[in-house]
Amino acid sequence: MSMILIVLSVVLLLVVGGCVCVVWAGRGGPSWTRAVATATLAAGELVRTSRRSGGNRGGGDPDGSSDG
């Protein structure tokens, strides 16, 4: 269980760090923050796209609700 906690903590730190870089780059930060922000936004778009396409496979509602 502690290994799962370590992995989740690392993922959480990467996500928070990516969000900080997106905000910092938006305010004119150094060039490396723009690179990290671009990678963060691209990863977010990939997750969003895969979630959208994966949600329609079950034949249910596209928003995932089950309350007809």
Chimera marker file (.cmm) of the C-alpha trace (Angstrom):
<marker_set name="trace">
<marker id="1" x="0.000" y="0.000" z="0.000" r="1" g="1" b="0" radius="0.5"/>
<marker id="2" x="2.846" y="2.420" z="0.692" r="1" g="1" b="0" radius="0.5"/>
<marker id="3" x="4.098" y="2.009" z="-2.891" r="1" g="1" b="0" radius="0.5"/>
<marker id="4" x="0.705" y="3.106" z="-4.212" r="1" g="1" b="0" radius="0.5"/>
<marker id="5" x="0.796" y="6.110" z="-1.892" r="1" g="1" b="0" radius="0.5"/>
<marker id="6" x="4.253" y="7.068" z="-3.161" r="1" g="1" b="0" radius="0.5"/>
<marker id="7" x="3.187" y="6.784" z="-6.803" r="1" g="1" b="0" radius="0.5"/>
<marker id="8" x="0.026" y="8.817" z="-6.224" r="1" g="1" b="0" radius="0.5"/>
<marker id="9" x="2.008" y="11.463" z="-4.339" r="1" g="1" b="0" radius="0.5"/>
<marker id="10" x="4.459" y="11.783" z="-7.232" r="1" g="1" b="0" radius="0.5"/>
<marker id="11" x="1.606" y="12.072" z="-9.731" r="1" g="1" b="0" radius="0.5"/>
<marker id="12" x="-0.059" y="14.721" z="-7.578" r="1" g="1" b="0" radius="0.5"/>
<marker id="13" x="3.175" y="16.713" z="-7.342" r="1" g="1" b="0" radius="0.5"/>
<marker id="14" x="3.629" y="16.550" z="-11.124" r="1" g="1" b="0" radius="0.5"/>
<marker id="15" x="0.080" y="17.757" z="-11.722" r="1" g="1" b="0" radius="0.5"/>
<marker id="16" x="0.393" y="20.631" z="-9.251" r="1" g="1" b="0" radius="0.5"/>
<marker id="17" x="3.795" y="21.569" z="-10.675" r="1" g="1" b="0" radius="0.5"/>
<marker id="18" x="2.377" y="21.546" z="-14.193" r="1" g="1" b="0" radius="0.5"/>
<marker id="19" x="-0.497" y="23.802" z="-13.161" r="1" g="1" b="0" radius="0.5"/>
<marker id="20" x="1.910" y="26.219" z="-11.490" r="1" g="1" b="0" radius="0.5"/>
<marker id="21" x="3.974" y="26.335" z="-14.681" r="1" g="1" b="0" radius="0.5"/>
<marker id="22" x="0.865" y="27.025" z="-16.778" r="1" g="1" b="0" radius="0.5"/>
<marker id="23" x="-0.001" y="30.019" z="-14.575" r="1" g="1" b="0" radius="0.5"/>
<marker id="24" x="3.599" y="31.217" z="-14.400" r="1" g="1" b="0" radius="0.5"/>
<marker id="25" x="4.086" y="30.935" z="-18.169" r="1" g="1" b="0" radius="0.5"/>
<marker id="26" x="0.864" y="32.850" z="-18.697" r="1" g="1" b="0" radius="0.5"/>
<marker id="27" x="2.352" y="35.693" z="-16.684" r="1" g="1" b="0" radius="0.5"/>
<marker id="28" x="5.555" y="35.732" z="-18.741" r="1" g="1" b="0" radius="0.5"/>
<marker id="29" x="7.803" y="33.292" z="-16.917" r="1" g="1" b="0" radius="0.5"/>
<marker id="30" x="11.065" y="31.844" z="-18.185" r="1" g="1" b="0" radius="0.5"/>
<marker id="31" x="11.162" y="29.749" z="-21.339" r="1" g="1" b="0" radius="0.5"/>
<marker id="32" x="11.324" y="26.431" z="-19.465" r="1" g="1" b="0" radius="0.5"/>
<marker id="33" x="7.984" y="27.186" z="-17.824" r="1" g="1" b="0" radius="0.5"/>
<marker id="34" x="6.439" y="27.678" z="-21.257" r="1" g="1" b="0" radius="0.5"/>
<marker id="35" x="7.791" y="24.269" z="-22.302" r="1" g="1" b="0" radius="0.5"/>
<marker id="36" x="6.390" y="22.585" z="-19.185" r="1" g="1" b="0" radius="0.5"/>
<marker id="37" x="3.081" y="24.439" z="-19.605" r="1" g="1" b="0" radius="0.5"/>
<marker id="38" x="2.813" y="23.256" z="-23.211" r="1" g="1" b="0" radius="0.5"/>
<marker id="39" x="3.484" y="19.671" z="-22.152" r="1" g="1" b="0" radius="0.5"/>
<marker id="40" x="0.951" y="19.948" z="-19.310" r="1" g="1" b="0" radius="0.5"/>
<marker id="41" x="-1.768" y="21.336" z="-21.566" r="1" g="1" b="0" radius="0.5"/>
<marker id="42" x="-1.056" y="18.679" z="-24.214" r="1" g="1" b="0" radius="0.5"/>
<marker id="43" x="-1.282" y="15.909" z="-21.603" r="1" g="1" b="0" radius="0.5"/>
<marker id="44" x="-4.555" y="17.355" z="-20.339" r="1" g="1" b="0" radius="0.5"/>
<marker id="45" x="-5.953" y="17.423" z="-23.847" r="1" g="1" b="0" radius="0.5"/>
<marker id="46" x="-4.929" y="13.795" z="-24.393" r="1" g="1" b="0" radius="0.5"/>
<marker id="47" x="-6.659" y="12.745" z="-21.178" r="1" g="1" b="0" radius="0.5"/>
<marker id="48" x="-9.771" y="14.701" z="-22.101" r="1" g="1" b="0" radius="0.5"/>
<marker id="49" x="-9.879" y="13.211" z="-25.616" r="1" g="1" b="0" radius="0.5"/>
<marker id="50" x="-9.331" y="9.643" z="-24.403" r="1" g="1" b="0" radius="0.5"/>
<marker id="51" x="-12.010" y="10.085" z="-21.755" r="1" g="1" b="0" radius="0.5"/>
<marker id="52" x="-14.484" y="11.381" z="-24.326" r="1" g="1" b="0" radius="0.5"/>
<marker id="53" x="-13.881" y="8.547" z="-26.764" r="1" g="1" b="0" radius="0.5"/>
<marker id="54" x="-13.836" y="5.920" z="-24.004" r="1" g="1" b="0" radius="0.5"/>
<marker id="55" x="-17.097" y="7.120" z="-22.485" r="1" g="1" b="0" radius="0.5"/>
<marker id="56" x="-19.104" y="6.378" z="-25.619" r="1" g="1" b="0" radius="0.5"/>
<marker id="57" x="-18.125" y="2.717" z="-25.828" r="1" g="1" b="0" radius="0.5"/>
<marker id="58" x="-20.593" y="1.538" z="-23.196" r="1" g="1" b="0" radius="0.5"/>
<marker id="59" x="-23.633" y="2.672" z="-25.113" r="1" g="1" b="0" radius="0.5"/>
<marker id="60" x="-24.826" y="4.862" z="-22.241" r="1" g="1" b="0" radius="0.5"/>
<marker id="61" x="-25.147" y="8.602" z="-21.986" r="1" g="1" b="0" radius="0.5"/>
<marker id="62" x="-22.086" y="10.538" z="-23.177" r="1" g="1" b="0" radius="0.5"/>
<marker id="63" x="-21.936" y="12.434" z="-19.876" r="1" g="1" b="0" radius="0.5"/>
<marker id="64" x="-21.861" y="9.201" z="-17.894" r="1" g="1" b="0" radius="0.5"/>
<marker id="65" x="-25.117" y="9.804" z="-16.040" r="1" g="1" b="0" radius="0.5"/>
<marker id="66" x="-27.406" y="6.870" z="-15.459" r="1" g="1" b="0" radius="0.5"/>
<marker id="67" x="-30.561" y="8.725" z="-14.449" r="1" g="1" b="0" radius="0.5"/>
<marker id="68" x="-32.315" y="8.691" z="-17.866" r="1" g="1" b="0" radius="0.5"/>
<link id1="1" id2="2" r="1" g="1" b="0" radius="0.2"/>
<link id1="2" id2="3" r="1" g="1" b="0" radius="0.2"/>
<link id1="3" id2="4" r="1" g="1" b="0" radius="0.2"/>
<link id1="4" id2="5" r="1" g="1" b="0" radius="0.2"/>
<link id1="5" id2="6" r="1" g="1" b="0" radius="0.2"/>
<link id1="6" id2="7" r="1" g="1" b="0" radius="0.2"/>
<link id1="7" id2="8" r="1" g="1" b="0" radius="0.2"/>
<link id1="8" id2="9" r="1" g="1" b="0" radius="0.2"/>
<link id1="9" id2="10" r="1" g="1" b="0" radius="0.2"/>
<link id1="10" id2="11" r="1" g="1" b="0" radius="0.2"/>
<link id1="11" id2="12" r="1" g="1" b="0" radius="0.2"/>
<link id1="12" id2="13" r="1" g="1" b="0" radius="0.2"/>
<link id1="13" id2="14" r="1" g="1" b="0" radius="0.2"/>
<link id1="14" id2="15" r="1" g="1" b="0" radius="0.2"/>
<link id1="15" id2="16" r="1" g="1" b="0" radius="0.2"/>
<link id1="16" id2="17" r="1" g="1" b="0" radius="0.2"/>
<link id1="17" id2="18" r="1" g="1" b="0" radius="0.2"/>
<link id1="18" id2="19" r="1" g="1" b="0" radius="0.2"/>
<link id1="19" id2="20" r="1" g="1" b="0" radius="0.2"/>
<link id1="20" id2="21" r="1" g="1" b="0" radius="0.2"/>
<link id1="21" id2="22" r="1" g="1" b="0" radius="0.2"/>
<link id1="22" id2="23" r="1" g="1" b="0" radius="0.2"/>
<link id1="23" id2="24" r="1" g="1" b="0" radius="0.2"/>
<link id1="24" id2="25" r="1" g="1" b="0" radius="0.2"/>
<link id1="25" id2="26" r="1" g="1" b="0" radius="0.2"/>
<link id1="26" id2="27" r="1" g="1" b="0" radius="0.2"/>
<link id1="27" id2="28" r="1" g="1" b="0" radius="0.2"/>
<link id1="28" id2="29" r="1" g="1" b="0" radius="0.2"/>
<link id1="29" id2="30" r="1" g="1" b="0" radius="0.2"/>
<link id1="30" id2="31" r="1" g="1" b="0" radius="0.2"/>
<link id1="31" id2="32" r="1" g="1" b="0" radius="0.2"/>
<link id1="32" id2="33" r="1" g="1" b="0" radius="0.2"/>
<link id1="33" id2="34" r="1" g="1" b="0" radius="0.2"/>
<link id1="34" id2="35" r="1" g="1" b="0" radius="0.2"/>
<link id1="35" id2="36" r="1" g="1" b="0" radius="0.2"/>
<link id1="36" id2="37" r="1" g="1" b="0" radius="0.2"/>
<link id1="37" id2="38" r="1" g="1" b="0" radius="0.2"/>
<link id1="38" id2="39" r="1" g="1" b="0" radius="0.2"/>
<link id1="39" id2="40" r="1" g="1" b="0" radius="0.2"/>
<link id1="40" id2="41" r="1" g="1" b="0" radius="0.2"/>
<link id1="41" id2="42" r="1" g="1" b="0" radius="0.2"/>
<link id1="42" id2="43" r="1" g="1" b="0" radius="0.2"/>
<link id1="43" id2="44" r="1" g="1" b="0" radius="0.2"/>
<link id1="44" id2="45" r="1" g="1" b="0" radius="0.2"/>
<link id1="45" id2="46" r="1" g="1" b="0" radius="0.2"/>
<link id1="46" id2="47" r="1" g="1" b="0" radius="0.2"/>
<link id1="47" id2="48" r="1" g="1" b="0" radius="0.2"/>
<link id1="48" id2="49" r="1" g="1" b="0" radius="0.2"/>
<link id1="49" id2="50" r="1" g="1" b="0" radius="0.2"/>
<link id1="50" id2="51" r="1" g="1" b="0" radius="0.2"/>
<link id1="51" id2="52" r="1" g="1" b="0" radius="0.2"/>
<link id1="52" id2="53" r="1" g="1" b="0" radius="0.2"/>
<link id1="53" id2="54" r="1" g="1" b="0" radius="0.2"/>
<link id1="54" id2="55" r="1" g="1" b="0" radius="0.2"/>
<link id1="55" id2="56" r="1" g="1" b="0" radius="0.2"/>
<link id1="56" id2="57" r="1" g="1" b="0" radius="0.2"/>
<link id1="57" id2="58" r="1" g="1" b="0" radius="0.2"/>
<link id1="58" id2="59" r="1" g="1" b="0" radius="0.2"/>
<link id1="59" id2="60" r="1" g="1" b="0" radius="0.2"/>
<link id1="60" id2="61" r="1" g="1" b="0" radius="0.2"/>
<link id1="61" id2="62" r="1" g="1" b="0" radius="0.2"/>
<link id1="62" id2="63" r="1" g="1" b="0" radius="0.2"/>
<link id1="63" id2="64" r="1" g="1" b="0" radius="0.2"/>
<link id1="64" id2="65" r="1" g="1" b="0" radius="0.2"/>
<link id1="65" id2="66" r="1" g="1" b="0" radius="0.2"/>
<link id1="66" id2="67" r="1" g="1" b="0" radius="0.2"/>
<link id1="67" id2="68" r="1" g="1" b="0" radius="0.2"/>
</marker_set>
